[in-house]
Amino acid sequence: MSKTLLYARETGAFVNGWYSDNFDRWEAARIAYEGGQDFISANLVKHEDETTKSFDRRNAIAVYENHTRMVVDTYTSQLFKRSIARQKMQGAAGELLDGFFENVTRSGVSADEFFETFTQRLINYGACAIMVDRFDSVNAQTRAQELGGNARPYAYIVEPQNLVNWVLDEDNQFEAVLIREVFTPKTSVLEAPGIPVYRYRAWFRDRWELYDIVAGEAEGEFTFKKTAEGLHNLGQVPIVVSYFQKAVSDGVPVGPSLVDDVAAISKRAFNLRSLIDEQIWQQCFNLLVVGEKLFDRINGFKFGVSGVLAQYEGEPPPFYLSPKMEVIDNLASQLKECQQEIRVLSGLGRLSEGASAESGIALAYKNVDKAALYQRLAQTIQDAEIRVTRLALKWFEIEDEPTAPKYEVQLEPGQIDDELNRANRFSVLAGMTAEPLKENVKQAVISRFSGQVSEEKLAELLADIDTNFSVPIAPDSLL
């Protein structure tokens, strides 16, 4: 963390209290998703009596199974298996948005790519923002010249670590926000690269102001220096904030994340795996046990990984001492429990995990929450895109209401049959007879697919069950 930001957090100079309280959580979520050495260094726990040599060795060989990225990317992928359907608008709005959706960020990122990345950030952090700005063409005098030239809207994602302060009105709408930006001074290829620095952009309902942070004379003193400013006629701060679940307080751009608990369990699983590796290093190799006299003669030699151990009572023939494996088995069992807990907690586990002989309807109700989560997430991203599009048009004084894109969870053709088969197998285990079993399967299908397939398709599935249902025979592996 930069010295400037540390100063800001400690003194409250310009950082919102919600920001200060949640910054460490957001950084932990970022590191958990990105993985790599940053995660290892931040999360590998050194035990009280562990030697530095042992800890350094564990750090060097540590492996992080990135459960956080698996959860985030799996949920995100359900919305972006296919291109998002967008209905073209007519006239000037359509022309403007065609270019905008092809290149949302001015760096060649399409709308699908942009909102897929936004969805990942939203799930990981719990809340995330998008700023919508405009790039002005040179020498344009009229709106027609702007639309015909290079003037265009663009957007960029603002992670919660970079939305450092905000002011809300009595209706909990933004009066102003302060955005942290990373700026790298431009240099030629024959010069040393510029050093990235933070600068801060304040957005208001009628203007924006750009500030650099300048160190004061005394240690730890910093002041703002305005370096640029501009006006706009939007009548609002051009920011869109979305939440994975809900805001911690009305209007506050902070919310709980899907992976908060997953990240904590992942940290425990990561340390358990590291301990298993250390136990293997220390204990899983045989020790050569020899008598005292022989030990004195061969002590200078290397005997595999673990070496040689002297026995001082009598002079038995040399033998190998094999360590017990209970410690490693116990750690491995705990690691497996952590991994299963992550899958169940995230909603991505198999239907059979953690279940013995539950009925199909019980298992269906376990999954209906996941289906509802998918639908809610799809609606959240759809709403975010509509608001971003509305701001993009507003930058060019176009008041046309944008058409809604279609975000939906894409169900593969085989999923319906799979759900039926699972419901059948687990219902058989519960010892149901034919009629209750058929009704149970029908309820499972209704719970699982209501709202995700058309009413006609759902009726077709239920009618097929009535006509063709038969009591299945449970496989031996399930009995």
C-alpha positions, 0 to 999 in steps of 0.5 A, spaced: 500 500 500 502 506 498 505 511 503 499 516 501 494 511 501 496 509 508 496 516 510 489 517 508 486 511 512 490 513 518 488 520 518 481 520 514 484 525 510 479 524 504 477 516 505 470 514 506 470 510 513 466 504 509 472 504 504 477 504 510 473 499 514 473 494 508 479 495 504 483 489 507 477 485 505 477 487 498 485 486 497 484 479 500 479 478 495 483 480 489 489 476 492 485 470 493 482 471 485 489 472 482 493 467 486 500 466 485 506 468 490 502 474 492 497 470 495 502 465 498 506 470 501 500 473 505 497 467 507 502 462 509 502 461 516 508 460 520 507 456 526 510 459 533 516 454 534 517 453 526 524 454 524 525 459 519 529 454 514 522 450 515 518 456 513 522 458 507 522 451 504 514 451 505 514 458 502 518 455 496 514 449 494 507 452 496 501 450 491 495 454 492 489 451 489 485 457 487 478 455 489 476 463 489 477 463 481 473 457 480 467 459 484 467 466 481 469 464 473 464 458 474 458 463 476 460 468 471 461 463 465 453 461 466 451 468 463 456 469 457 456 462 454 453 465 448 453 472 445 449 477 449 442 479 445 442 486 444 436 489 440 439 495 435 436 502 436 434 506 430 437 513 428 443 517 432 442 512 438 443 506 434 449 509 430 453 511 437 451 505 441 454 500 435 461 503 436 460 503 443 458 496 444 464 494 439 469 498 443 467 500 450 473 502 453 477 505 447 482 500 448 478 495 443 474 491 449 467 489 446 461 489 451 461 482 452 468 482 454 467 488 458 461 486 462 464 479 463 470 482 467 465 486 471 461 480 473 467 477 475 469 483 479 462 484 482 462 477 485 469 477 488 468 484 491 460 484 493 460 491 489 463 494 483 462 501 479 462 503 472 464 510 470 461 512 463 465 518 460 466 521 453 472 522 449 472 528 445 473 529 437 478 535 435 475 541 433 467 539 433 463 545 433 456 541 433 453 535 436 452 532 428 460 533 428 461 530 434 457 524 432 460 524 425 467 525 428 471 521 433 467 523 439 464 517 443 462 515 450 467 510 453 466 506 460 471 503 465 471 499 471 472 502 478 474 496 483 472 498 490 479 499 492 479 505 487 472 508 489 475 512 495 470 517 497 463 519 496 457 524 498 450 522 498 444 526 498 438 525 502 435 520 497 442 516 497 444 518 490 451 521 489 452 528 489 460 527 488 465 521 488 472 521 488 476 516 484 483 513 485 487 513 478 493 510 476 497 514 472 504 513 468 508 519 465 509 518 458 516 517 456 520 516 449 522 509 448 529 512 449 528 514 456 527 510 462 519 508 463 515 513 468 514 511 475 506 509 476 503 514 481 496 515 484 492 521 482 485 523 484 479 525 480 473 528 483 466 527 479 460 532 481 453 533 478 456 538 473 463 538 473 470 534 474 476 535 477 483 532 477 488 532 483 495 530 484 497 529 491 503 533 493 508 531 499 508 537 504 514 539 508 513 535 514 513 528 514 507 525 513 503 531 510 500 531 503 496 536 500 491 536 493 494 540 487 488 541 482 491 539 475 485 539 470 478 540 470 472 540 466 464 541 465 458 537 463 451 537 463 449 530 465 445 533 471 448 527 475 455 523 477 456 518 471 457 512 475 453 506 476 454 501 482 452 494 482 451 489 488 452 482 488 447 481 493 445 488 497 448 494 499 451 494 507 447 501 507 442 505 502 447 508 497 453 506 500 458 502 494 459 496 499 456 489 499 457 482 501 461 478 497 459 470 494 466 468 496 468 472 503 467 465 506 470 461 500 476 465 501 477 464 508 476 456 507 481 456 501 486 459 506 485 454 511 485 449 505 492 452 502 495 451 509 493 444 510 496 442 504 503 446 505 503 442 512 502 435 508 508 437 504 512 439 510 510 432 513 512 428 507 518 432 507 520 430 514 517 424 516 515 419 510 522 417 508 525 411 512 531 412 517 537 408 517 537 405 524 544 403 526 548 401 533 553 406 536 559 404 533 557 403 526 554 410 527 560 413 529 564 410 523 558 412 517 555 419 520 559 423 515 555 419 509 548 421 506 543 416 507 537 419 502 533 424 505 532 423 512 539 420 514 541 415 519 539 415 527 544 412 532 541 406 537 545 406 543 543 400 547 546 394 544 548 392 537 543 390 533 543 389 525 542 395 521 534 396 519 530 402 517 525 405 521 518 407 517 514 413 520 507 412 522 502 416 517 497 418 521 498 425 522 498 426 514 492 422 513 489 426 518 491 432 515 489 430 508 482 428 511 481 435 514 483 438 507 478 434 503 473 436 508 475 444 507 474 442 499 467 439 500 465 445 504 467 450 499 463 446 494 457 446 498 458 453 500 459 456 493 453 452 491 457 448 485 458 441 489 455 435 486 448 433 488 451 427 491 456 430 495 454 430 503 447 427 501 446 420 503 439 418 501 435 424 500 429 424 496 429 428 489 425 434 491 430 435 497 435 435 492 432 440 487 430 445 493 438 445 495 439 447 487 433 452 487 437 457 491 443 456 486 438 457 480 435 463 483 442 466 484 443 465 477 437 469 475 438 474 480 445 475 477 443 476 470 438 481 472 443 485 476 448 485 470 442 487 465 440 493 469 447 495 470 448 495 462 442 499 461 444 504 466 451 504 462 447 505 456 443 510 458 449 515 461 453 513 454 447 516 450 446 522 455 453 524 454 451 526 447 444 529 449 440 523 446 434 522 451 432 515 447 430 509 452 435 504 451 432 497 449 434 491 455 439 486 453 438 479 454 442 476 459 440 469 461 443 462 464 444 458 458 442 450 460 445 445 456 440 440 452 442 434 457 441 438 463 434 436 463 435 429 463 440 429 468 436 432 473 431 427 472 435 421 472 438 424 479 432 425 482 430 418 480 436 415 483 436 419 490 428 418 490 429 410 489 434 410 495 428 413 499 424 407 498 418 411 495 413 407 491 411 409 484 406 414 484 409 418 490 416 417 486 413 420 480 410 426 484 416 427 487 420 427 480 415 432 477 416 437 483 423 436 483 423 438 475 418 444 477 423 447 483 429 446 478 426 449 472 421 454 473 423 461 470 428 458 466 425 454 461 418 456 457 412 454 460 410 450 454 417 446 455 415 445 462 408 443 461 411 438 456 416 435 461 411 434 466 406 431 461 412 426 459 413 424 466 406 422 466 406 418 460 413 415 460 415 414 468 417 408 470 420 406 477 428 406 476 433 401 479 438 404 483 445 402 481 449 398 485 454 404 487 448 408 490 446 402 494 
